[in-house]
Amino acid sequence: MNSKVTPWEVQGEVDYDKLIQEFGTKKIDKTLKEKLLNKMKEGPNMISRDFFFSHRDLDIVLKDHTEGKGFFLYTGRGPSGQMHLGHVIPLLFTKYLQDAFDVNLYIQITDDEKFLYNRERTWNEIKKNSEDNIRNIAALGFNPNKTFIFRDSEYIKNIYPLILKTARKITFSTAKAVFGFTNETSIGMINYPASQIVPTFFEKKRCLIPSAIDQDPYWRIQRDIAETLGYYKTAAIHSKFFPPLTGVSGKMSSSIKESAVWLTDDEKTVKKKINKYAFSGGKETVEEHRKKGGEVSVDVSFQWLDIFFEPDDKRLKEIKEEYTSGSMLTGELKEILIGKVNTFLEKHREAVEKVDVEAYLYKGKLAKEMWDKNYE
């Protein structure tokens, strides 16, 4: 099956080296890895183990930081529904970058885009999803004085002049070529790329965007027009897709329930889902598995441990050796993952109950500054 990667859809087996060539990005090399690893106290495994693998101008961002010019972070969330682990992992990496470099972060909640794209959703559903998503994002522990979370539908009054200036620079032929718009595409969606580009202009510094690589088309357009508007070309650092339970290709999907673990799943649900749906690299019988061992490259439980849930390199190596040798069975590997996922979700639910959401929307230092700004 041929793969398809767009900001709204990922299908088939993804060849990440091929995407680097198609999108015109660069692989994160050893030098860049070392510079990031020297700064990051949390989440370095996502760099060292190549979950974040591609970039645009990351080297320039790090140079700007070294020279005291600074940079800022920008990422976002489309509130199409409740959040699952695949949504959280890139956001956590963004938090680790904020902590490491002590920089401002802007998080865009694209309620307008999700309403326009999914014509079956009512505005009230999107609004409810936005409130739920914002609370879960805030609970991840970003610096409340250096983080501004904003809904497009609410904040547009502050940035509409800048959206207009951006939109005037983008032709329909460009948007059609980059995003595959057709005669059936809503006219709201055709204009939407301008709204997603605008937060890269929130400061007169270079912007760094951590996101999955499917969002890169927006930044290609931004880089074509930024300097004509008096801003920097944005930089980006791209992750691979967090694997669905059902297999290591593609990405976890909100529309395929058995592929995802949701932030609201309780311990029993997590255990049931992983045991039932997590694709195994083990052999068909215990005897065969003991003899030949498992395949970690296709085993979802191992991939989840590798990406995030087992930060200890030594322990991960032990698990790999035990599984590939056949001394560890698939059920035992799944039990390890189940315990770690449930521990993470329990801590997250506790944070959700305690978080001061308004500190990120209106009360925090950066939030107050942004509501006073007028991007004429």
BALOBA-1460 file (C-alpha; in Angstrom, 3 decimals):
// residues 376
<rec num="1" residu="m" x="0.000" y="0.000" z="0.000"/>
<rec num="2" residu="n" x="1.340" y="3.424" z="-0.939"/>
<rec num="3" residu="s" x="1.774" y="5.797" z="1.980"/>
<rec num="4" residu="k" x="-0.002" y="9.137" z="2.279"/>
<rec num="5" residu="v" x="1.097" y="11.854" z="4.700"/>
<rec num="6" residu="t" x="-0.845" y="15.130" z="4.996"/>
<rec num="7" residu="p" x="-1.717" y="17.389" z="7.970"/>
<rec num="8" residu="w" x="-5.069" y="15.597" z="8.177"/>
<rec num="9" residu="e" x="-4.377" y="12.028" z="7.128"/>
<rec num="10" residu="v" x="-1.644" y="9.391" z="7.408"/>
<rec num="11" residu="q" x="-2.054" y="6.108" z="5.561"/>
<rec num="12" residu="g" x="0.168" y="3.125" z="4.858"/>
<rec num="13" residu="e" x="3.687" y="2.316" z="5.952"/>
<rec num="14" residu="v" x="5.694" y="5.492" z="6.366"/>
<rec num="15" residu="d" x="9.227" y="5.677" z="4.967"/>
<rec num="16" residu="y" x="10.796" y="8.464" z="7.018"/>
<rec num="17" residu="d" x="13.954" y="8.703" z="4.922"/>
<rec num="18" residu="k" x="11.764" y="9.156" z="1.866"/>
<rec num="19" residu="l" x="9.754" y="11.877" z="3.620"/>
<rec num="20" residu="i" x="12.966" y="13.781" z="4.360"/>
<rec num="21" residu="q" x="13.709" y="13.792" z="0.636"/>
<rec num="22" residu="e" x="10.134" y="14.631" z="-0.419"/>
<rec num="23" residu="f" x="9.686" y="17.436" z="2.113"/>
<rec num="24" residu="g" x="13.205" y="18.807" z="1.685"/>
<rec num="25" residu="t" x="14.118" y="18.605" z="5.379"/>
<rec num="26" residu="k" x="17.374" y="17.446" z="6.984"/>
<rec num="27" residu="k" x="18.149" y="14.505" z="9.206"/>
<rec num="28" residu="i" x="19.231" y="15.399" z="12.741"/>
<rec num="29" residu="d" x="22.929" y="14.558" z="12.670"/>
<rec num="30" residu="k" x="25.286" y="13.546" z="15.454"/>
<rec num="31" residu="t" x="26.434" y="17.133" z="16.125"/>
<rec num="32" residu="l" x="22.893" y="18.443" z="16.601"/>
<rec num="33" residu="k" x="21.998" y="15.465" z="18.766"/>
<rec num="34" residu="e" x="24.935" y="16.154" z="21.073"/>
<rec num="35" residu="k" x="24.022" y="19.835" z="21.405"/>
<rec num="36" residu="l" x="20.450" y="18.983" z="22.360"/>
<rec num="37" residu="l" x="21.445" y="16.171" z="24.699"/>
<rec num="38" residu="n" x="23.849" y="18.480" z="26.527"/>
<rec num="39" residu="k" x="20.936" y="20.820" z="27.326"/>
<rec num="40" residu="m" x="18.085" y="18.407" z="28.022"/>
<rec num="41" residu="k" x="17.593" y="16.927" z="31.490"/>
<rec num="42" residu="e" x="14.267" y="15.329" z="30.552"/>
<rec num="43" residu="g" x="13.292" y="13.425" z="27.414"/>
<rec num="44" residu="p" x="16.753" y="12.977" z="25.859"/>
<rec num="45" residu="n" x="15.812" y="9.462" z="24.734"/>
<rec num="46" residu="m" x="13.445" y="10.961" z="22.153"/>
<rec num="47" residu="i" x="16.525" y="12.473" z="20.518"/>
<rec num="48" residu="s" x="19.086" y="9.741" z="21.132"/>
<rec num="49" residu="r" x="16.667" y="7.042" z="19.912"/>
<rec num="50" residu="d" x="15.670" y="9.032" z="16.791"/>
<rec num="51" residu="f" x="11.986" y="9.579" z="17.557"/>
<rec num="52" residu="f" x="12.666" y="13.205" z="16.648"/>
<rec num="53" residu="f" x="14.628" y="12.663" z="13.480"/>
<rec num="54" residu="s" x="14.281" y="15.571" z="11.058"/>
<rec num="55" residu="h" x="14.550" y="19.363" z="11.167"/>
<rec num="56" residu="r" x="14.545" y="22.691" z="9.418"/>
<rec num="57" residu="d" x="17.183" y="25.194" z="10.638"/>
<rec num="58" residu="l" x="17.567" y="23.604" z="14.068"/>
<rec num="59" residu="d" x="21.285" y="24.357" z="13.787"/>
<rec num="60" residu="i" x="20.516" y="28.059" z="13.311"/>
<rec num="61" residu="v" x="18.169" y="28.074" z="16.320"/>
<rec num="62" residu="l" x="20.863" y="26.587" z="18.541"/>
<rec num="63" residu="k" x="23.363" y="29.124" z="17.179"/>
<rec num="64" residu="d" x="20.926" y="31.956" z="17.962"/>
<rec num="65" residu="h" x="20.597" y="30.624" z="21.500"/>
<rec num="66" residu="t" x="24.361" y="30.408" z="21.987"/>
<rec num="67" residu="e" x="24.803" y="33.974" z="20.710"/>
<rec num="68" residu="g" x="22.102" y="35.328" z="23.045"/>
<rec num="69" residu="k" x="19.577" y="36.160" z="20.324"/>
<rec num="70" residu="g" x="17.082" y="33.676" z="21.718"/>
<rec num="71" residu="f" x="14.152" y="31.899" z="20.091"/>
<rec num="72" residu="f" x="10.611" y="30.866" z="20.985"/>
<rec num="73" residu="l" x="8.528" y="27.704" z="20.721"/>
<rec num="74" residu="y" x="5.170" y="27.172" z="19.034"/>
<rec num="75" residu="t" x="3.010" y="24.098" z="18.755"/>
<rec num="76" residu="g" x="-0.700" y="23.305" z="18.694"/>
<rec num="77" residu="r" x="-3.585" y="20.925" z="19.106"/>
<rec num="78" residu="g" x="-6.653" y="20.351" z="16.944"/>
<rec num="79" residu="p" x="-9.568" y="19.650" z="19.330"/>
<rec num="80" residu="s" x="-11.331" y="16.989" z="17.279"/>
<rec num="81" residu="g" x="-12.037" y="14.906" z="20.385"/>
<rec num="82" residu="q" x="-10.482" y="13.705" z="23.613"/>
<rec num="83" residu="m" x="-6.715" y="13.311" z="23.801"/>
<rec num="84" residu="h" x="-4.723" y="10.088" z="23.609"/>
<rec num="85" residu="l" x="-1.071" y="9.231" z="24.197"/>
<rec num="86" residu="g" x="-0.154" y="10.010" z="20.598"/>
<rec num="87" residu="h" x="-1.169" y="13.633" z="21.182"/>
<rec num="88" residu="v" x="0.723" y="13.954" z="24.467"/>
<rec num="89" residu="i" x="4.204" y="12.676" z="23.588"/>
<rec num="90" residu="p" x="5.178" y="15.558" z="21.211"/>
<rec num="91" residu="l" x="3.723" y="18.056" z="23.700"/>
<rec num="92" residu="l" x="5.884" y="16.602" z="26.464"/>
<rec num="93" residu="f" x="8.938" y="16.947" z="24.241"/>
<rec num="94" residu="t" x="7.981" y="20.599" z="23.754"/>
<rec num="95" residu="k" x="7.888" y="20.989" z="27.547"/>
<rec num="96" residu="y" x="11.355" y="19.458" z="27.805"/>
<rec num="97" residu="l" x="12.647" y="21.987" z="25.270"/>
<rec num="98" residu="q" x="11.034" y="24.860" z="27.174"/>
<rec num="99" residu="d" x="12.620" y="23.664" z="30.402"/>
<rec num="100" residu="a" x="16.033" y="23.203" z="28.787"/>
<rec num="101" residu="f" x="16.190" y="26.583" z="27.019"/>
<rec num="102" residu="d" x="13.893" y="28.671" z="29.289"/>
<rec num="103" residu="v" x="11.911" y="30.166" z="26.410"/>
<rec num="104" residu="n" x="8.379" y="31.347" z="25.667"/>
<rec num="105" residu="l" x="5.884" y="28.859" z="24.258"/>
<rec num="106" residu="y" x="2.672" y="29.495" z="22.308"/>
<rec num="107" residu="i" x="0.109" y="26.689" z="21.995"/>
<rec num="108" residu="q" x="-2.598" y="27.184" z="19.392"/>
<rec num="109" residu="i" x="-5.948" y="25.423" z="19.846"/>
<rec num="110" residu="t" x="-7.286" y="25.170" z="16.304"/>
<rec num="111" residu="d" x="-10.998" y="25.008" z="17.077"/>
<rec num="112" residu="d" x="-11.845" y="26.835" z="13.836"/>
<rec num="113" residu="e" x="-9.937" y="24.378" z="11.652"/>
<rec num="114" residu="k" x="-11.481" y="21.308" z="13.282"/>
<rec num="115" residu="f" x="-14.970" y="22.736" z="12.876"/>
<rec num="116" residu="l" x="-14.360" y="23.511" z="9.205"/>
<rec num="117" residu="y" x="-12.659" y="20.207" z="8.417"/>
<rec num="118" residu="n" x="-15.104" y="17.847" z="10.122"/>
<rec num="119" residu="r" x="-18.563" y="18.809" z="8.950"/>
<rec num="120" residu="e" x="-20.212" y="16.286" z="11.270"/>
<rec num="121" residu="r" x="-19.044" y="18.089" z="14.423"/>
<rec num="122" residu="t" x="-21.191" y="20.819" z="15.966"/>
<rec num="123" residu="w" x="-19.606" y="24.001" z="17.278"/>
<rec num="124" residu="n" x="-20.648" y="23.063" z="20.833"/>
<rec num="125" residu="e" x="-18.813" y="19.737" z="20.490"/>
<rec num="126" residu="i" x="-15.659" y="21.510" z="19.313"/>
<rec num="127" residu="k" x="-15.948" y="24.016" z="22.160"/>
<rec num="128" residu="k" x="-16.287" y="21.229" z="24.741"/>
<rec num="129" residu="n" x="-13.336" y="19.342" z="23.234"/>
<rec num="130" residu="s" x="-11.248" y="22.528" z="23.370"/>
<rec num="131" residu="e" x="-11.899" y="23.011" z="27.081"/>
<rec num="132" residu="d" x="-11.028" y="19.377" z="27.810"/>
<rec num="133" residu="n" x="-7.868" y="19.481" z="25.659"/>
<rec num="134" residu="i" x="-6.646" y="22.742" z="27.189"/>
<rec num="135" residu="r" x="-6.945" y="21.341" z="30.706"/>
<rec num="136" residu="n" x="-5.005" y="18.212" z="29.721"/>
<rec num="137" residu="i" x="-2.311" y="20.270" z="27.989"/>
<rec num="138" residu="a" x="-1.918" y="22.671" z="30.907"/>
<rec num="139" residu="a" x="-1.581" y="19.687" z="33.266"/>
<rec num="140" residu="l" x="1.632" y="18.620" z="31.494"/>
<rec num="141" residu="g" x="3.484" y="21.225" z="33.538"/>
<rec num="142" residu="f" x="4.590" y="23.979" z="31.173"/>
<rec num="143" residu="n" x="5.984" y="27.152" z="32.737"/>
<rec num="144" residu="p" x="2.777" y="29.180" z="33.357"/>
<rec num="145" residu="n" x="4.579" y="32.527" z="33.069"/>
<rec num="146" residu="k" x="6.176" y="31.623" z="29.743"/>
<rec num="147" residu="t" x="3.300" y="29.739" z="28.123"/>
<rec num="148" residu="f" x="0.230" y="31.110" z="26.343"/>
<rec num="149" residu="i" x="-2.529" y="28.715" z="25.275"/>
<rec num="150" residu="f" x="-5.093" y="30.312" z="22.985"/>
<rec num="151" residu="r" x="-8.180" y="29.298" z="21.026"/>
<rec num="152" residu="d" x="-8.251" y="30.613" z="17.476"/>
<rec num="153" residu="s" x="-11.919" y="31.578" z="17.734"/>
<rec num="154" residu="e" x="-11.254" y="33.701" z="20.845"/>
<rec num="155" residu="y" x="-7.869" y="35.231" z="20.051"/>
<rec num="156" residu="i" x="-8.528" y="36.045" z="16.396"/>
<rec num="157" residu="k" x="-9.541" y="39.622" z="17.259"/>
<rec num="158" residu="n" x="-5.959" y="40.306" z="18.341"/>
<rec num="159" residu="i" x="-4.279" y="38.812" z="15.287"/>
<rec num="160" residu="y" x="-6.760" y="39.267" z="12.434"/>
<rec num="161" residu="p" x="-4.749" y="42.082" z="10.765"/>
<rec num="162" residu="l" x="-1.693" y="39.802" z="10.726"/>
<rec num="163" residu="i" x="-3.777" y="36.919" z="9.379"/>
<rec num="164" residu="l" x="-4.903" y="39.186" z="6.542"/>
<rec num="165" residu="k" x="-1.331" y="40.237" z="5.745"/>
<rec num="166" residu="t" x="-0.293" y="36.584" z="5.718"/>
<rec num="167" residu="a" x="-3.272" y="35.430" z="3.633"/>
<rec num="168" residu="r" x="-2.566" y="38.067" z="0.997"/>
<rec num="169" residu="k" x="0.871" y="36.518" z="0.449"/>
<rec num="170" residu="i" x="-0.470" y="33.008" z="-0.233"/>
<rec num="171" residu="t" x="-2.033" y="32.256" z="-3.613"/>
<rec num="172" residu="f" x="-4.746" y="29.673" z="-4.095"/>
<rec num="173" residu="s" x="-2.512" y="27.772" z="-6.510"/>
<rec num="174" residu="t" x="0.141" y="27.449" z="-3.776"/>
<rec num="175" residu="a" x="-2.365" y="26.304" z="-1.144"/>
<rec num="176" residu="k" x="-3.932" y="23.863" z="-3.597"/>
<rec num="177" residu="a" x="-0.574" y="22.387" z="-4.565"/>
<rec num="178" residu="v" x="0.687" y="22.040" z="-0.989"/>
<rec num="179" residu="f" x="-2.504" y="20.837" z="0.720"/>
<rec num="180" residu="g" x="-4.382" y="19.139" z="-2.104"/>
<rec num="181" residu="f" x="-7.471" y="21.350" z="-1.847"/>
<rec num="182" residu="t" x="-10.260" y="20.534" z="-4.323"/>
<rec num="183" residu="n" x="-13.511" y="22.108" z="-5.506"/>
<rec num="184" residu="e" x="-15.221" y="20.352" z="-2.586"/>
<rec num="185" residu="t" x="-12.952" y="21.965" z="0.035"/>
<rec num="186" residu="s" x="-14.635" y="24.495" z="2.315"/>
<rec num="187" residu="i" x="-13.543" y="28.067" z="1.562"/>
<rec num="188" residu="g" x="-12.772" y="28.370" z="5.273"/>
<rec num="189" residu="m" x="-10.203" y="25.582" z="5.007"/>
<rec num="190" residu="i" x="-8.587" y="27.244" z="2.012"/>
<rec num="191" residu="n" x="-7.886" y="30.338" z="4.103"/>
<rec num="192" residu="y" x="-6.963" y="28.428" z="7.250"/>
<rec num="193" residu="p" x="-3.200" y="27.966" z="6.564"/>
<rec num="194" residu="a" x="-2.726" y="31.696" z="7.157"/>
<rec num="195" residu="s" x="-4.108" y="31.300" z="10.695"/>
<rec num="196" residu="q" x="-1.746" y="28.440" z="11.503"/>
<rec num="197" residu="i" x="1.248" y="30.344" z="10.157"/>
<rec num="198" residu="v" x="0.630" y="33.560" z="12.124"/>
<rec num="199" residu="p" x="1.884" y="32.354" z="15.566"/>
<rec num="200" residu="t" x="5.351" y="31.986" z="14.019"/>
<rec num="201" residu="f" x="5.285" y="35.810" z="13.890"/>
<rec num="202" residu="f" x="4.433" y="36.377" z="17.564"/>
<rec num="203" residu="e" x="7.989" y="37.483" z="18.375"/>
<rec num="204" residu="k" x="10.778" y="39.127" z="16.419"/>
<rec num="205" residu="k" x="12.908" y="36.046" z="17.011"/>
<rec num="206" residu="r" x="13.254" y="32.745" z="15.249"/>
<rec num="207" residu="c" x="10.473" y="30.286" z="15.994"/>
<rec num="208" residu="l" x="11.077" y="26.570" z="16.603"/>
<rec num="209" residu="i" x="8.148" y="24.210" z="16.064"/>
<rec num="210" residu="p" x="8.231" y="20.696" z="17.541"/>
<rec num="211" residu="s" x="5.623" y="18.543" z="15.786"/>
<rec num="212" residu="a" x="5.050" y="15.358" z="13.859"/>
<rec num="213" residu="i" x="6.331" y="15.610" z="10.307"/>
<rec num="214" residu="d" x="2.815" y="15.613" z="8.804"/>
<rec num="215" residu="q" x="2.482" y="19.292" z="9.837"/>
<rec num="216" residu="d" x="5.523" y="20.388" z="7.814"/>
<rec num="217" residu="p" x="3.571" y="21.646" z="4.746"/>
<rec num="218" residu="y" x="2.455" y="24.701" z="6.736"/>
<rec num="219" residu="w" x="6.048" y="25.612" z="7.513"/>
<rec num="220" residu="r" x="7.123" y="25.311" z="3.894"/>
<rec num="221" residu="i" x="4.663" y="28.068" z="3.024"/>
<rec num="222" residu="q" x="5.702" y="30.123" z="6.048"/>
<rec num="223" residu="r" x="9.335" y="29.964" z="4.991"/>
<rec num="224" residu="d" x="8.420" y="31.262" z="1.533"/>
<rec num="225" residu="i" x="6.701" y="34.401" z="2.833"/>
<rec num="226" residu="a" x="8.124" y="35.180" z="6.282"/>
<rec num="227" residu="e" x="10.923" y="37.500" z="5.259"/>
<rec num="228" residu="t" x="8.639" y="39.529" z="2.970"/>
<rec num="229" residu="l" x="6.600" y="40.335" z="6.099"/>
<rec num="230" residu="g" x="9.659" y="41.228" z="8.153"/>
<rec num="231" residu="y" x="9.951" y="38.002" z="10.170"/>
<rec num="232" residu="y" x="12.305" y="35.022" z="10.341"/>
<rec num="233" residu="k" x="11.776" y="31.781" z="8.500"/>
<rec num="234" residu="t" x="10.515" y="29.333" z="11.064"/>
<rec num="235" residu="a" x="12.566" y="26.366" z="12.189"/>
<rec num="236" residu="a" x="11.099" y="22.955" z="12.954"/>
<rec num="237" residu="i" x="12.008" y="19.700" z="14.625"/>
<rec num="238" residu="h" x="9.968" y="16.727" z="13.417"/>
<rec num="239" residu="s" x="8.946" y="13.559" z="15.196"/>
<rec num="240" residu="k" x="7.923" y="10.243" z="13.786"/>
<rec num="241" residu="f" x="4.359" y="9.110" z="14.449"/>
<rec num="242" residu="f" x="3.547" y="7.499" z="17.779"/>
<rec num="243" residu="p" x="2.541" y="3.961" z="16.732"/>
<rec num="244" residu="p" x="-1.052" y="2.788" z="17.048"/>
<rec num="245" residu="l" x="-1.652" y="-0.273" z="19.195"/>
<rec num="246" residu="t" x="-2.577" y="-2.233" z="16.089"/>
<rec num="247" residu="g" x="0.823" y="-1.898" z="14.374"/>
<rec num="248" residu="v" x="4.041" y="0.125" z="14.155"/>
<rec num="249" residu="s" x="3.166" y="1.786" z="10.817"/>
<rec num="250" residu="g" x="0.908" y="4.815" z="10.520"/>
<rec num="251" residu="k" x="-0.110" y="6.797" z="13.592"/>
<rec num="252" residu="m" x="-2.466" y="6.510" z="16.514"/>
<rec num="253" residu="s" x="-5.897" y="7.655" z="15.345"/>
<rec num="254" residu="s" x="-8.838" y="9.120" z="17.248"/>
<rec num="255" residu="s" x="-11.207" y="7.566" z="14.719"/>
<rec num="256" residu="i" x="-9.901" y="4.000" z="15.269"/>
<rec num="257" residu="k" x="-10.709" y="3.313" z="18.904"/>
<rec num="258" residu="e" x="-8.714" y="0.105" z="19.217"/>
<rec num="259" residu="s" x="-5.559" y="1.902" z="18.061"/>
<rec num="260" residu="a" x="-5.379" y="4.332" z="20.975"/>
<rec num="261" residu="v" x="-4.956" y="4.612" z="24.722"/>
<rec num="262" residu="w" x="-6.861" y="7.672" z="25.930"/>
<rec num="263" residu="l" x="-5.863" y="9.906" z="28.819"/>
<rec num="264" residu="t" x="-9.145" y="8.973" z="30.500"/>
<rec num="265" residu="d" x="-8.630" y="5.182" z="30.281"/>
<rec num="266" residu="d" x="-8.574" y="3.505" z="33.702"/>
<rec num="267" residu="e" x="-6.156" y="0.743" z="34.724"/>
<rec num="268" residu="k" x="-8.402" y="-2.115" z="33.647"/>
<rec num="269" residu="t" x="-9.082" y="-0.533" z="30.261"/>
<rec num="270" residu="v" x="-5.384" y="0.042" z="29.603"/>
<rec num="271" residu="k" x="-4.572" y="-3.549" z="30.510"/>
<rec num="272" residu="k" x="-7.361" y="-4.896" z="28.320"/>
<rec num="273" residu="k" x="-6.414" y="-2.744" z="25.317"/>
<rec num="274" residu="i" x="-2.706" y="-3.524" z="25.414"/>
<rec num="275" residu="n" x="-3.248" y="-7.237" z="25.945"/>
<rec num="276" residu="k" x="-5.875" y="-7.445" z="23.212"/>
<rec num="277" residu="y" x="-4.710" y="-5.000" z="20.549"/>
<rec num="278" residu="a" x="-0.976" y="-4.305" z="20.945"/>
<rec num="279" residu="f" x="0.634" y="-5.875" z="17.880"/>
<rec num="280" residu="s" x="3.183" y="-8.470" z="18.910"/>
<rec num="281" residu="g" x="6.573" y="-9.375" z="17.516"/>
<rec num="282" residu="g" x="6.395" y="-12.701" z="19.268"/>
<rec num="283" residu="k" x="6.064" y="-16.087" z="17.658"/>
<rec num="284" residu="e" x="2.832" y="-18.088" z="17.381"/>
<rec num="285" residu="t" x="3.699" y="-20.624" z="20.080"/>
<rec num="286" residu="v" x="5.653" y="-20.428" z="23.316"/>
<rec num="287" residu="e" x="7.971" y="-23.169" z="22.078"/>
<rec num="288" residu="e" x="8.780" y="-21.314" z="18.861"/>
<rec num="289" residu="h" x="9.224" y="-18.017" z="20.715"/>
<rec num="290" residu="r" x="11.617" y="-19.587" z="23.234"/>
<rec num="291" residu="k" x="13.639" y="-20.952" z="20.341"/>
<rec num="292" residu="k" x="13.650" y="-18.014" z="17.902"/>
<rec num="293" residu="g" x="12.787" y="-14.977" z="20.047"/>
<rec num="294" residu="g" x="10.653" y="-11.930" z="19.243"/>
<rec num="295" residu="e" x="11.015" y="-9.112" z="16.714"/>
<rec num="296" residu="v" x="11.259" y="-5.740" z="18.471"/>
<rec num="297" residu="s" x="11.053" y="-3.789" z="15.202"/>
<rec num="298" residu="v" x="7.376" y="-4.692" z="14.795"/>
<rec num="299" residu="d" x="6.388" y="-5.121" z="18.448"/>
<rec num="300" residu="v" x="4.265" y="-2.158" z="19.560"/>
<rec num="301" residu="s" x="4.881" y="-2.685" z="23.275"/>
<rec num="302" residu="f" x="8.626" y="-2.468" z="22.751"/>
<rec num="303" residu="q" x="8.266" y="0.555" z="20.446"/>
<rec num="304" residu="w" x="6.281" y="2.446" z="23.079"/>
<rec num="305" residu="l" x="8.941" y="1.657" z="25.679"/>
<rec num="306" residu="d" x="11.631" y="2.787" z="23.258"/>
<rec num="307" residu="i" x="9.966" y="6.100" z="22.381"/>
<rec num="308" residu="f" x="8.959" y="7.220" z="25.859"/>
<rec num="309" residu="f" x="7.962" y="4.767" z="28.572"/>
<rec num="310" residu="e" x="11.411" y="3.311" z="29.384"/>
<rec num="311" residu="p" x="13.874" y="6.213" z="29.706"/>
<rec num="312" residu="d" x="16.645" y="4.026" z="31.138"/>
<rec num="313" residu="d" x="18.871" y="2.913" z="28.253"/>
<rec num="314" residu="k" x="20.352" y="0.054" z="30.252"/>
<rec num="315" residu="r" x="16.956" y="-1.364" z="31.175"/>
<rec num="316" residu="l" x="15.666" y="-1.001" z="27.622"/>
<rec num="317" residu="k" x="18.679" y="-2.938" z="26.346"/>
<rec num="318" residu="e" x="17.989" y="-5.705" z="28.864"/>
<rec num="319" residu="i" x="14.352" y="-5.932" z="27.764"/>
<rec num="320" residu="k" x="15.409" y="-6.086" z="24.129"/>
<rec num="321" residu="e" x="17.944" y="-8.840" z="24.769"/>
<rec num="322" residu="e" x="15.489" y="-10.891" z="26.819"/>
<rec num="323" residu="y" x="12.715" y="-10.556" z="24.244"/>
<rec num="324" residu="t" x="14.817" y="-11.241" z="21.165"/>
<rec num="325" residu="s" x="16.452" y="-14.244" z="22.845"/>
<rec num="326" residu="g" x="13.061" y="-15.725" z="23.728"/>
<rec num="327" residu="s" x="13.543" y="-15.650" z="27.493"/>
<rec num="328" residu="m" x="10.850" y="-12.943" z="27.777"/>
<rec num="329" residu="l" x="7.395" y="-13.744" z="26.391"/>
<rec num="330" residu="t" x="5.030" y="-11.279" z="24.714"/>
<rec num="331" residu="g" x="2.699" y="-11.312" z="27.718"/>
<rec num="332" residu="e" x="5.574" y="-10.396" z="30.027"/>
<rec num="333" residu="l" x="6.625" y="-7.537" z="27.756"/>
<rec num="334" residu="k" x="3.056" y="-6.247" z="27.678"/>
<rec num="335" residu="e" x="2.878" y="-6.363" z="31.478"/>
<rec num="336" residu="i" x="5.927" y="-4.096" z="31.698"/>
<rec num="337" residu="l" x="4.295" y="-1.563" z="29.377"/>
<rec num="338" residu="i" x="0.904" y="-1.765" z="31.111"/>
<rec num="339" residu="g" x="2.495" y="-0.857" z="34.444"/>
<rec num="340" residu="k" x="4.366" y="2.129" z="33.014"/>
<rec num="341" residu="v" x="1.384" y="3.473" z="31.050"/>
<rec num="342" residu="n" x="-0.910" y="3.235" z="34.063"/>
<rec num="343" residu="t" x="1.632" y="4.980" z="36.288"/>
<rec num="344" residu="f" x="1.907" y="7.811" z="33.760"/>
<rec num="345" residu="l" x="-1.877" y="8.172" z="33.382"/>
<rec num="346" residu="e" x="-2.464" y="8.146" z="37.143"/>
<rec num="347" residu="k" x="0.009" y="11.002" z="37.644"/>
<rec num="348" residu="h" x="-1.509" y="12.896" z="34.742"/>
<rec num="349" residu="r" x="-5.050" y="12.602" z="36.096"/>
<rec num="350" residu="e" x="-3.844" y="13.945" z="39.451"/>
<rec num="351" residu="a" x="-2.254" y="16.920" z="37.652"/>
<rec num="352" residu="v" x="-5.459" y="17.579" z="35.699"/>
<rec num="353" residu="e" x="-7.398" y="17.906" z="38.952"/>
<rec num="354" residu="k" x="-4.933" y="20.433" z="40.408"/>
<rec num="355" residu="v" x="-3.935" y="22.574" z="37.412"/>
<rec num="356" residu="d" x="-4.802" y="26.276" z="37.252"/>
<rec num="357" residu="v" x="-5.917" y="26.468" z="33.622"/>
<rec num="358" residu="e" x="-6.433" y="30.234" z="33.643"/>
<rec num="359" residu="a" x="-2.737" y="30.743" z="34.388"/>
<rec num="360" residu="y" x="-2.087" y="29.634" z="30.809"/>
<rec num="361" residu="l" x="-5.047" y="31.423" z="29.217"/>
<rec num="362" residu="y" x="-5.228" y="34.825" z="30.920"/>
<rec num="363" residu="k" x="-3.405" y="35.096" z="34.262"/>
<rec num="364" residu="g" x="0.201" y="34.112" z="33.554"/>
<rec num="365" residu="k" x="2.798" y="36.749" z="32.656"/>
<rec num="366" residu="l" x="2.998" y="35.814" z="28.967"/>
<rec num="367" residu="a" x="-0.775" y="35.391" z="28.664"/>
<rec num="368" residu="k" x="-1.366" y="38.898" z="30.022"/>
<rec num="369" residu="e" x="1.210" y="40.339" z="27.630"/>
<rec num="370" residu="m" x="-0.398" y="38.635" z="24.638"/>
<rec num="371" residu="w" x="-3.893" y="39.904" z="25.413"/>
<rec num="372" residu="d" x="-2.502" y="43.447" z="25.444"/>
<rec num="373" residu="k" x="-0.825" y="43.036" z="22.060"/>
<rec num="374" residu="n" x="-2.359" y="44.217" z="18.816"/>
<rec num="375" residu="y" x="-0.730" y="42.864" z="15.677"/>
<rec num="376" residu="e" x="-1.594" y="45.696" z="13.315"/>
